[in-house]
Amino acid sequence: MTHFRPRAGLPEQVAPFPPAGSTVGSASVGARVVLYTCTTDSAIANRTLAVLRVFASAQGWTAVHELYDLAPPGSPRHRRTGWRTLEQALERGDATGFIAPTEQEIASHPADRATLRGWITNQSAFAFYPRPTTLSAGPAPVWSNTFALAPVSVRRLLVTVRSRLALRRWSGDIDTAAEVLARLAFNAVAHAQPADGTAAQMHVCLAFTDGGGLVIDVEDPSPGFPDAAAALRGQKGRGLREARQLGAHLEWFLAADGRRKTVRATLQPGQASP
């Protein structure tokens, strides 16, 4: 099954992928691109296309088509009607490139990926994959745990993170770190509850950078993040604005399956509350 629609007008506000990725070919200024994803869930596909749409706009590229195929990972490309439409758009010159979350969504085997790259080059086109498989990987965790997506967990985390960082003898301001984590966790509790009211969890991870900084990840079960760009800049909402005021650098990304998101805060050593 495939989804297709020409683009018209401006997209709704969805935060772009983080500024990392890989390119095949050379992307031109003002390129016309096709947005593409392959998944087994139409809701995930639509969310992914919304993210790709804003990413393309941020690069100054025009999205001429949005396509997805509902197919399992590793399904042959020649059996995907959405992918065949993408191929035709590049071959006719309607588009000069395409954007897909990862190359693995299109070609799961190394030999097939080599064939795909050769085809892209032969079309004098380009492909951009803004979510490489290592995107969500950060430094090795020093502590992680899963908590109920409930207010009581925020209070538990305030105590837990202080003790964990003290045991690890982190050189930064532990109280600041605890307050930043509390704000990320509270945001998850407030905004990531399942629509059907079922109990859910959030996963919290702490890691140290090579320079002694602290990375705080809070993963929640909701991939949606309305007005994320403004929120991460501290221009919307209270919790993330306060985290920024405490000195945290903020970013976010989707899980590879598109079902969850992680909000990440990074603090430098020696950083103290104002």
N, C-alpha and C positions, 0 to 999 in steps of 0.2 A: 504494500500500500504506500502511496506517496501523497505528499501535500505540495501544492504549488500555488503561489499567487504573486503577481507583479507587485512591486513596492510603489506606494504613492504617499506623499506626505511625510511628516516627521514621526519617528518612533516614540513610544512611551519611554519614560525615563527608567532605564535599567542600568545598573553599574556595569562598565566594561570589564573584561578579563584583566588581570594584572598585566603590566607591560613586559611580557615575556612571551617567547614563542619561537617557532622555526618557520623558515620560508624556503620554498622551492621555486626557483626562477626569480625574476626581478619585478617587484611591485612598482608601478608607475604612479606618479602624482595624478589624482583625479580618476583613478581606475574604476572601471565598472565591474562589479563582482557579483557572484552568486553565493548565497549563504546556504550551507548544507549541513545536515546532521543525520545520523542513523541510530535509531534506538528502538526499543520495543514498546515504548509508552508515548502516546501522542502529547500528553501534558508536559512531559520532560522535553520533548522535541520543541514544543512551542516556547518553553522557557529558554531553551538553549538558543533558538533563533532570535529571541528578543535580546539576549546578551550579545550575540554576534552582530546584530543590527546596530547596536550602539557602538560596539567596537569599530565597525566599519566606518560609521559616521565620524568617530574620533580621528580616524586616519585620513579623512577627507575623501573616502571612497563612496561610490554610489552603489547601493544594493539594488540590482535590477530584478533579481528573483530570489525567493526563499523556498527552499525545498527540504523535505525530509522523507526518509523511507522508514517504515515500520518493519524492521527485520532484526534477527538476532545477530550478535557479534560474529564476524567471520563469514557472513553470507556473501556469496559471489556478487561482484559489482554488476555484472551483465544481467543479473536478475532483478536489479533494483530500478524501478521506473523513474524514481526521482533522480538517481545518479545519471541515467541515460539522458534525461532532460538537461542536466548540467553539462554533460559532454557535448550535446548538440549546441548549447549556448556558446561554449568556447569555440567549437569548430566553425560556427557561423560568424563568429566575431561579435555576437551580442554582448559578450562579457570578455574581459581580459584576464580574469582570475577568479578564484573562489576562496572562501573561508570556511573551514570546518574545525571543530574543537581539537581533534587529534587526527594524525595520519592513520592511526590504528583503527579508527571508525570506518575507514574506507578500505584499507588493505591490512589484514591482520598478520600476514606472513611476510618475512623479509624479502623473498623473491618477488612477491606481488607488489610490495612497496617500491622496489626498484623499477618494475614495469610501469607503475603509476607515475613515478618521477620522470621516466623517459617520455611518457605520453604528454605530460605537462610541458616539458621542454620542447617537444615537437610542435606543440600548438603555439609556441612563443608566449605562453601564458605563465601565470604564477599561482601558487597555493600558499596560504598562510594558515598556520595552526597555532592559535593563541594559547592553547592549553596543553602544553607537552605533558607527558605522563609524570614528569618529576615536579610539576609546578607546585603542588601542595606540600612537597617534601621540604621540611626545614631542618634545623639542626637536630641531632639525636635527642630524643626526650630524656629528661632526668626524672620526670614524674608525670603520670597521667592516670585519670580515673573517670568513671562515668557516674553521673548524678541524675536524680530525678529532675525533670524540667518544672521545678516548683520553687517558690520563694524560700522555703526552708534550706534549700541547697545553697543559696547565696550566702546565708549566714554560716553554714558549714565551711564553705570555701574560704571565707575570710580567715577563719581559724587555721584551716589546713594549709593554705599557701604560706602563711607566716611561718609555721613550724617546718614545712618542707624546705623553704629557702634558708631558714636559719641553720638547719641540719647540713645543707649544702654549702653554707658559708658564702652565700652570694654577696658580692661587694657592693651591689646597688642598694637603693632604699627599699627595704622590705615592706614597709607600710604603704608606700606608693604602689608597689606591685600588687599588693592585696586589694587596694582600692580600685585599681584599673581592672583587675580580674573580676571584682564584684560588679562593676558596671557592665562589662561584657556579658557576664552571666545573667544579670538582671534583664538586659536587653533580650537575651534569648528567651528567658521565662516570659517576658511581656509580649514578644512579637512572633514567637516560633511555635506556638501551641497548635497541635493538629486541629483541623477544622471539625473533625468528628468527635472531638472531646476525649479521645483515648489518651491514656497515660503515655508520656514520652520521656526521653532522656537527652541529656547533653553530655558531650565528651570534652574534658578539659585536659590540656597538655601543657607542660612547662619544659622549656629547653634553653640551653645556654649557647650563645654564639661564640665564635672563636675569640672575639674581642671582649668577652665577659658580659655581653648584653643578655637580656632575658626576653625570650619569645613566649608569649601567652596565646594559646589557641583555644577557642571555644567553638566547638562544632555542634550545630543544632539540626533538627530534622526538617527544617523548612528551607527550600532553595530560594524562596522569594526574598528580595531585599529592595522594596520600593524606595526611591530617592536615595540610593546607597551613596552616590558620589557626594551629594550634599551632606549626608549624615557623617561620612568619613572625614569631611572637611570641617566638621563641627558646626555646620550651618543649619542643621535640622535635628531635632530631638535633643534630649538632655544628657543621656548616659554617655554616648560617644563624644559629645562635646566636652564633658567633664574628663573623660579619659585623655583626650588631647590636651586639655589644660594641665593634666598631671604629667605631661611630657611624652605620652605614648605616640608612636607612629602607627597608624592604623591601615589595614588593608583587608580584603576579603576574597574568597574564591569558592567556586563550586567543587563538590566532590566529583570524581570521575563519572559516577553514575547519574549525576545531575539531580539527585534526590536530597542532598544535604548541602549545607554551606558552612564554612569556617570563617569566623572573624578573628583576625590576628592583630595583636598589639605587641610592639617591640619597645623595650626600655633599655637605655644605655646604663652601664655601671656608674654609680655615683650620683644618679639622678634622684633628686629628693622632691618631696611635695612642696609647692610654693607656700 
